[in-house]
Amino acid sequence: MKPLSADRLQHENRVHQDTGGRSEDNCGLGFRPAFLDFETQTVYPCRFANGMPAPFHVLDGLPEEVVIDRAPSGRVVAAKATLISGFVRNGFFYTRTAAARAAAEWRL
């Protein structure tokens, strides 16, 4: 499995376009972007580098224990391959696919 990177996030956004599996498609339903480390079962809400909550998936606010590469500027280039992008809603983690399925059902 490849490390989590901006390229992987962009690919996932293309795959989930217009499905409810992207931040811009499901934020109105209470979903907040997050990452799940399936190795440790730790959920990391998405944050900007300054710690402020991010409205979309961004790598720069991830903690050091999951970052595997940084650019000279300090930006996160890659994170652990065990991270899955998804969403948190009411204390539960949803994969992008699960969020898309839930969004489709709730919009009926």
Rosetta silent file (secondary structure, phi, psi, omega in degrees, C-alpha in Angstrom):
SEQUENCE: MKPLSADRLQHENRVHQDTGGRSEDNCGLGFRPAFLDFETQTVYPCRFANGMPAPFHVLDGLPEEVVIDRAPSGRVVAAKATLISGFVRNGFFYTRTAAARAAAEWRL
SCORE:     score description
SCORE:     0.000 S_00000001
   1 L     0.000  140.706 -177.857    0.000    0.000    0.000 S_00000001
   2 L   -82.721  150.921  174.962    1.265    3.470   -0.867 S_00000001
   3 L   -59.541  155.451  175.456    1.775    6.239    1.693 S_00000001
   4 E   -73.180  130.129 -178.517   -0.993    8.792    2.023 S_00000001
   5 E  -144.665  170.027  176.685   -0.193   11.795   -0.143 S_00000001
   6 H   -60.250  -36.915  178.724   -1.887   14.769   -1.788 S_00000001
   7 H   -62.553  -42.504  179.078   -1.946   12.771   -5.042 S_00000001
   8 H   -64.780  -40.480  178.015   -3.824    9.920   -3.359 S_00000001
   9 H   -63.546  -40.859  177.898   -6.319   12.389   -1.860 S_00000001
  10 H   -63.253  -41.575  177.816   -6.878   13.988   -5.281 S_00000001
  11 H   -61.591  -46.253  178.964   -7.455   10.557   -6.811 S_00000001
  12 H   -60.898  -38.714  177.685   -9.974    9.689   -4.083 S_00000001
  13 H   -63.411  -38.512  177.261  -11.774   12.997   -4.695 S_00000001
  14 H   -66.125  -43.895 -178.962  -12.097   12.170   -8.398 S_00000001
  15 H   -61.955  -38.530 -174.323  -13.385    8.665   -7.627 S_00000001
  16 L   -99.343   13.028 -179.535  -15.971    9.985   -5.153 S_00000001
  17 L   -57.703  131.612  177.089  -17.053   13.067   -7.113 S_00000001
  18 L    62.700   24.402 -179.764  -20.806   13.721   -6.765 S_00000001
  19 L  -110.567  -15.553 -170.694  -21.336   10.679   -4.523 S_00000001
  20 L    97.541    0.974 -179.493  -21.394   12.231   -1.046 S_00000001
  21 L   -98.066   18.872  176.233  -17.903   10.897   -0.381 S_00000001
  22 L  -128.073  153.016 -177.641  -16.219   14.305   -0.544 S_00000001
  23 H   -54.848  -45.653 -176.639  -16.225   17.144    1.968 S_00000001
  24 H   -68.063  -17.366 -179.261  -17.949   19.574   -0.365 S_00000001
  25 H   -94.960  -17.817 -173.098  -20.724   17.055   -0.992 S_00000001
  26 H  -129.380    1.164 -176.463  -21.517   16.034    2.584 S_00000001
  27 H   -62.324  -30.006  178.515  -20.582   18.849    4.994 S_00000001
  28 H   -68.378  -13.205  179.076  -24.228   19.923    5.166 S_00000001
  29 H   -98.800    7.600  176.964  -25.054   16.530    6.655 S_00000001
  30 L    91.804    6.566  177.519  -22.673   16.981    9.592 S_00000001
  31 L   -79.365  138.091  175.927  -19.684   15.058    8.219 S_00000001
  32 E  -123.497  131.883 -176.940  -16.243   16.432    9.124 S_00000001
  33 E   -62.288  141.497 -178.397  -13.125   15.258    7.256 S_00000001
  34 E  -158.151  170.134  174.181  -10.798   12.972    9.186 S_00000001
  35 E  -123.161  143.073  173.745   -8.280   10.176    8.843 S_00000001
  36 E  -113.674  127.872  171.766   -8.386    6.769   10.511 S_00000001
  37 E   -89.712  104.823 -175.236   -5.160    4.903   11.170 S_00000001
  38 L   -70.203  -13.521  175.778   -6.402    1.331   10.771 S_00000001
  39 L   -74.521  -41.056 -176.351   -3.244    0.036   12.444 S_00000001
  40 L  -107.927   -9.599 -175.594   -3.902    1.872   15.725 S_00000001
  41 L    62.997   27.453  177.493   -7.637    2.642   15.301 S_00000001
  42 E   -93.838  134.678  177.273   -6.858    6.305   16.013 S_00000001
  43 E  -102.291  132.564  178.928   -8.988    8.969   14.329 S_00000001
  44 E  -118.403  105.145  174.205   -7.347   12.258   13.363 S_00000001
  45 E   -59.386  144.231 -179.445   -9.736   15.111   12.511 S_00000001
  46 L   -70.542  134.013 -179.542   -8.383   17.151    9.613 S_00000001
  47 E  -139.548  152.900  171.378   -6.591   20.291   10.680 S_00000001
  48 L   -75.720  169.969 -179.222   -4.502   22.966    9.062 S_00000001
  49 L   -58.136  -29.474 -179.435   -0.842   23.255   10.120 S_00000001
  50 L   -82.360    1.462  178.070   -1.830   25.909   12.685 S_00000001
  51 L    93.175   -9.409  178.998   -4.216   23.442   14.379 S_00000001
  52 L   -70.284  143.626  177.838   -7.442   25.023   13.162 S_00000001
  53 E   -58.567  137.371  178.911  -10.098   22.547   11.908 S_00000001
  54 L  -101.819  140.078 -179.812   -9.945   22.083    8.136 S_00000001
  55 L   -82.629    3.583 -179.558  -13.146   21.801    6.061 S_00000001
  56 L  -150.685  172.092 -178.513  -11.500   19.299    3.710 S_00000001
  57 L   -72.775  122.649  179.290   -8.800   16.617    3.791 S_00000001
  58 L  -142.318  141.047 -175.414   -5.400   18.170    4.347 S_00000001
  59 L   -86.989  -23.518 -169.587   -2.178   16.515    5.482 S_00000001
  60 L   -62.858  -22.854 -179.660   -0.402   19.451    7.126 S_00000001
  61 L   -93.875    5.669  179.611   -2.175   19.167   10.479 S_00000001
  62 L   -69.912  146.915  179.256   -1.376   15.498   11.041 S_00000001
  63 L   -72.880  158.112 -176.074    0.702   14.658   14.134 S_00000001
  64 H   -56.022  -32.153 -175.837    4.344   13.662   13.806 S_00000001
  65 H   -65.568  -14.655  178.181    3.673    9.997   14.663 S_00000001
  66 H  -113.476   -7.163  179.649    1.933    9.494   11.296 S_00000001
  67 E   -82.129  130.410  177.892    4.038   11.812    9.100 S_00000001
  68 E  -112.659  -14.882  178.445    6.715   10.003    7.088 S_00000001
  69 E  -155.097  138.260  176.581    7.998   12.823    4.844 S_00000001
  70 E  -126.571  148.729  172.515    8.061   16.606    4.893 S_00000001
  71 L   -76.429  161.869  177.292    9.142   19.149    2.299 S_00000001
  72 L   -54.837  -27.210  179.334   11.901   21.600    3.280 S_00000001
  73 L   -74.359  -12.207 -177.755    9.098   24.146    3.844 S_00000001
  74 L   101.431  -12.205  179.223    7.605   21.905    6.536 S_00000001
  75 L   -65.303  144.418  178.133    4.564   20.831    4.528 S_00000001
  76 E   -75.450  125.788  178.083    3.593   17.184    4.881 S_00000001
  77 E   -96.155  -38.379 -177.918    4.440   15.272    1.699 S_00000001
  78 E  -151.034  148.549  177.303    3.471   11.778    2.861 S_00000001
  79 E  -128.698  171.631 -177.152    1.892   10.049    5.826 S_00000001
  80 L   -48.985  140.788  178.436    1.583    6.443    6.934 S_00000001
  81 L   -67.551  -15.630 -178.756    0.037    4.112    4.368 S_00000001
  82 L   -82.601    0.771  177.086   -2.278    2.829    7.109 S_00000001
  83 E   -83.631  135.671  177.011   -4.237    6.103    7.094 S_00000001
  84 E  -116.336  131.241  176.050   -7.673    6.042    5.475 S_00000001
  85 E   -82.921  143.289  179.415   -9.409    9.275    4.543 S_00000001
  86 E  -172.187 -145.673 -173.766  -13.009    9.576    5.585 S_00000001
  87 E  -145.119  154.587  172.271  -15.279   11.519    7.880 S_00000001
  88 E  -112.420  135.398  175.549  -16.429   11.784   11.476 S_00000001
  89 E  -145.472  124.341  179.845  -20.090   12.331   12.256 S_00000001
  90 L    51.645   38.620  175.800  -21.614   12.112   15.741 S_00000001
  91 L    83.579    1.821 -179.820  -18.481   10.389   17.057 S_00000001
  92 E  -113.578  142.854  176.488  -18.354    7.687   14.374 S_00000001
  93 E   -90.371  134.029  176.357  -15.812    7.308   11.568 S_00000001
  94 E  -119.670  131.470  169.446  -17.155    6.771    8.044 S_00000001
  95 E   -65.886  169.866  177.141  -15.033    5.766    5.068 S_00000001
  96 H   -60.689  -40.931 -179.505  -15.666    7.807    1.949 S_00000001
  97 H   -65.679  -43.079  178.958  -17.795    4.965    0.573 S_00000001
  98 H   -65.490  -39.243  177.566  -19.813    4.658    3.788 S_00000001
  99 H   -64.313  -40.829  178.648  -20.347    8.422    3.895 S_00000001
 100 H   -63.112  -43.561  179.064  -21.527    8.391    0.273 S_00000001
 101 H   -62.413  -46.758  179.231  -23.968    5.566    1.026 S_00000001
 102 H   -62.330  -44.399 -179.738  -25.293    7.356    4.133 S_00000001
 103 H   -60.689  -41.309  179.466  -25.605   10.656    2.284 S_00000001
 104 H   -64.312  -41.705 -179.910  -27.611    9.000   -0.490 S_00000001
 105 H   -68.585  -41.786 -176.634  -29.967    7.380    2.018 S_00000001
 106 H   -72.374  -20.819 -178.709  -30.447   10.510    4.140 S_00000001
 107 L   -86.922   -5.954 -179.959  -31.229   12.653    1.110 S_00000001
 108 L   -68.042    0.000    0.000  -34.158   10.443    0.052 S_00000001
